[in-house]
Amino acid sequence: MEESQQQNQTLEIGLVMAGAVSAGAYTAGMIDYLLEALDAWEEAKKEATANLNNDAKIPMHKVRIRVMSGASAGGMVCAITASELLHREKEKKTNGGKLPATHQSLLYQAWVKKIDIDPLLKTGDIDNGKPVYSLLNTDSFEEIADTIILGGENNIPKYEPLPDYIDPELKMYLTLSNLRGLPYEFNLKGETGLPYGMTDNADYQYFELSQKTQKSQWHKLRNAAIATGAFPVGLKARLIERDTTEYATRLTKDGRDISGKLKLNTVKGVAYPFVAVDGGVLNNEPIELARSVLAPAVPTKATGKSITELKIEERDTLVAGKHALVIIDPFPNFSDTGKPATLKDTRLLSILVPIISALRSQNLFKPEEMMMASAQNNHTRFLVAPVRKNKGGSIAPQALACGFLGGFGGFLSEDFREHDYRLGRRNAQKFLMDYFVLPEHLIEALNGNTVPVSGKELPIIPIIKDSVAAIEQGEDNPWPCYSQEQLDALAPKVRKRIGRLTENIPLIGHFSKTWVKATIIGIALFIIAGECVKFQCAAGDNWFSLFNGFYILILQLVFGFIMIVMLLLLASKSIIDSKLTAKTIAYLKDIINEWGIALKSK
């Protein structure tokens, strides 16, 4: 079969994974189930082909995941999935082509088992006067990346042939917020003759999973996975070091190549280091990066126009049944006009947070994607977002146990992450069964058949009867609880971390140093020694009488005052640490209750 025909027979899928902090457990669960369903379908198709019959009426059309893009936690899931795809194939080969019942994917290990609050509160990163890089200790992220993504330090995953449902040159994009930025300029007519310059900070790391993937590329993926999740202030920013040749090709948000406007020397060997933070700050749903891979594959000869020149309705007609973008977003954005403004809202302190929020929201606003997704009869854009139902069937107000604290809540308990991982699997199953569908005539077209247009819809990825994927997901997934004992156990760890952080506060933190304590002890010894001198003077000791007891008393008072001040400063730091700890624990208790998680007492 010719390549053009092969493309027409295969529906290409792009996966877009949004940022979510610890709620990345939900995205990981969704991807885990998706791969499980695809594995089961591929096995069923192979069996039907081998038996030369299809009595079970297994759908025989082809789908292929061609691109994945992700931001923040979604970017981390992308990177782990690259290693997971090789890991799953190895397990299948050792178990007759099927995953063992005890299988725990790398996605599960990373997002449920390994990411936790305890290592985040350790103080090894800021002990002994080390500078503070973040509120939480992210050393464990390095260890997880080495173990999960690379398969061990200074190692890379061993290549295994990718499943048929994965493109043999799978493309991945992880967004990065580049604090240095990329310089662009273009010429305008004017008296100065100067070009107009601008900077693009919405960067990304490109990775290709194939037989040709080199060790250096795996390490770049590992570094980008940590950087894309570097939530500002809370988690450590990362230094990314690149060669400028990586910027030889740059795409706009609508897929156009603007490399010629980039003012970087892209000669090989020229270093381009920059500091990166959370990719979700500037591009939390990198739809356009995934679409840029899929859109060029769409034939437009019939129109004589490029895909970017077509009207929205024309694009949908061309690409329907040929490619599909699936957006996985644990926190889909809901528009909110907010309360009416008042004069109070114009005060300096009142506008600081809204300014930052407005800047971020504007960066994430994508009218091109909005128009394409809202086109009538759109069959190319799909969304998976958390839905949790109560026993009575009503939709619960909170779906994600990890959702509070802006997504940081999941770090507090493995139970929270376990719940959301399993919810991701449950929502994925429901999505594939009922929502990831196409009109029957489009599905049949993938099989080379022509049928009349009808109102019937068929799943793009079917759930194979009696397979592991057919087992109902999430029915035994109770809403988790938290306990007072867990909060009590958390308090001393929080206090220790806060204590190390406040040591970096000018004056207050300085007076917690060892030399201050040594000085206090020295002053106390001096005062005691002064009392001995005055006693000897009173006893008529001729040598001690050379010292005037009055002057010794003055020195004692001065040094005593200094010692009291130092003791108060030392005590004030302890009080500050205790107050901050108490407020933090009280806030956690309140917000856990507000989120609907029962806080069990002792």
C-alpha positions, 0 to 999 in steps of 0.5 A: 500500500502506498504511503498516501493511502496508508495515511488515509487509512490511519486516524492520527491522534495527538494528546495534549496534557495540561498542567496540574501539579500533584493532580498529574496523578489524574492525567497519569491514570488516564494515559495508563488506561488508554494504553491498556485499552489500546494494548487489548485492541491490538491483541484482539486485531492480531488474533482475528487476523491470525485466525483468518476470521473475525467472528467477534466483529473486532473493529479493524481500523487503525489509529496511531498516536503521533504526537504528545504535548504537555505543560507542567505536570502534563509535560512530566507525564509525557516524559514518563510515558516515553519510558513507559512505552518501552517498559510495557513492551518489555513486560508484554514480551515476558508474559506472552504478549499480555501485561501481568496482573501485578503490573504497576506502570511507571506512571503509577510508580511516579505519580502515586508512590514516589511523589510525596510531602516527606521528601519535599519538606526535608532540609538537606537542600538548605542546611549549613547555610546553603542558598534557598532556591524554593520553598520546597525541597525538589531533590526527590524530583531529580531521583524520580527522573533518574529512576523513572525516565532514565531507568537509573543514573547515567542510563537510558531505557533500552529500546523496544519496538513500539506498539502499532498504535504508536508512531515509530517516530513519536514526537513530544513537546514539553513547554518551558517558561524561558526567563531569558527569552528568544529574540525576534525582530523585523524591519519597519519603515521609519526615520531611525531605520531600526528593526522592531524587536520582541522576545518570546518566553514561551519555549518548549523542548522537542523530543522524538521517541524512535529507534534513533533516539540518542542518550543525550536526547533522553537526558534533555527530556529528563531535564525538561521534565523537571523544568516544565514542572518547576512551579515558581517559588514553590519548586526550584527553577532549572538551568537549561543548557542548549546548543543554538542549533535546537532553535533552527526551526521555530513554530508559531501557535498556528503552526507557521515557521518563523525561524527566519525572524529569530535573531540567534546564531544557530551555528553548531557549538554556540551555547544558549543557557537559560533559566526555566520555570513551570511551562504552564505559566505561559502555555498550559495547554499546548494544543498548537504544538500537537496540531502543528504535527498533525495539520501538515498531514491533511491533504489540501490539494482540493482547495489549493490553500494551506491549512492555515488559510482555510475557514474553520468549517473547511478545516473540520471537513478536511481533517474529520476522521483523519486526526483527533486532538485529545486534551487532558485537563485536570483543571479546565479553565472556566470563564469568570467575569468576577465581581463588579469593580469598585474604587477599593480595587484600584488601590496598589495592593489590591491590583498586584495579584489581579495584574499577575493573574491577567498577564497569565490569563492573556498568555493562555488565551488562544482564540485560534484554538477556541474558534476551531474547537467551537466549529459546528460538527467539530470531530477533531477536538476532545476533552477529558476532564475530571468527573466524579459521581456520588452513589446516587448518581449526582455529580460531586462538587469536587472531583479531584482529591489532589485539587486543593492548594492549587493542585499541591494538595495531593502531596499530602497523602498517597490516598489522594493521589491513588484516588485521582489516578483511579478516577483518571482511569475511570474517566478514560474508560467512559470517554472512550466508550461514549465520547471519543466517537466519530460518525459511522461513515468516517469510521468505515472510511478508515476501513476503506468502506463507503456507507451512507451518512447516518446518525450512528456513531462508533468509538474511535478506540473500542473497548474489547469485550472480556479484556482487562480494559473491559473491567469496570473502572473506579467503582470501588474508589471511595473519596479519601479521608485525612486524619488528625494524626497525619496533621500532627505528624506533619507539623514538626516536619513543617516547622523544621523546614520553616526554621531553615527558611527563616534562617535566610531572613535578614537579622532574625535568621542571622541570629539563629546561627551557631556563632550567636549562641557561642557569643551568648555563652561567652557573655554569660561566662564574662559576667560570671567572671566579673562577679569573681573579680568583684568578690576578690576586690571586696576581699582586699586582694591587691592584684584585683584591687587594680580593677575598679568594681564600678567599671566592671559592673558597667561592663557587666550591664552593657554585656548583659543588655547585649545578651538579653537582646540576642536572647530575645532575637533568638527566641523571636525566631523560635516564636516566628517559626512556631507561629508560621507552623501553627498557621500553616497547619491550621490553614491546611486543616481548614482547606481540607475540610472545605474541600470536602475531605473528612478530617478524622479525629484521634 
